[in-house]
Amino acid sequence: MSILSVQKDTHRIGEIIVAGPSLPLQKRFITHLCNEVVITSNSTVFGRSKITDELQLFFYGIGEKDLYMDFAWDLVAPKMLGYVLVYNWFEGKDFTSVQQLLNILSNLVDSHGIVVGDIAGIPMTIDRSVYESGFSLSSKLYLSLWDSTDKTNAKNVLKILIDSLINHLE
């Protein structure tokens, strides 16, 4: 076994794409997770969450449907840890849009992801413990519900994605 030598001041980054039909939902999700958020003029949201001095997570929100294909996938995809697709759980056309985006992503990247339906504080008849850890649709794709009014809920969604990555360590 060889020892990997890395300089102390080297920053490790992990990049996570946040996409879906609603830029406000993406912004809310990223804002719940990041201490620094920037919104560009082309409806793209960037966020940074510092885990330690050496480890940072970067979140890239891709707003409008037309931007899905314009986004610089060739730059982000090789470093991408995973993706989060957010949409309004109660809006049928949003679900259709997320299905289309999943089809695009399956052709562009081989990455872990989570599809997140926002219930926005509306009481669900499903017991919370049923969906807190997500539903596994495949070994790399999960489905979860998210209450966008609760900051902690966004962290739980991220934990599902990170757990999925850790479970695939070789």
Secondary structure, 3 states (H helix, E strand, C coil): CCCCCCCCCCCEEEEEEEECCCHHHHHHHHHHHCCEEEECCCCEEEEEEECCCCEEEEEEEECCCCHHHHCCHHHHHHHEEEEEEEEECCCHHHHHHHHHHHHHHHHHCCCEEEEEEECCCCCCCCCHHHHCCCEECCCCEEEEEECCCCHHHHHHHHHHHHHHHHHCCC
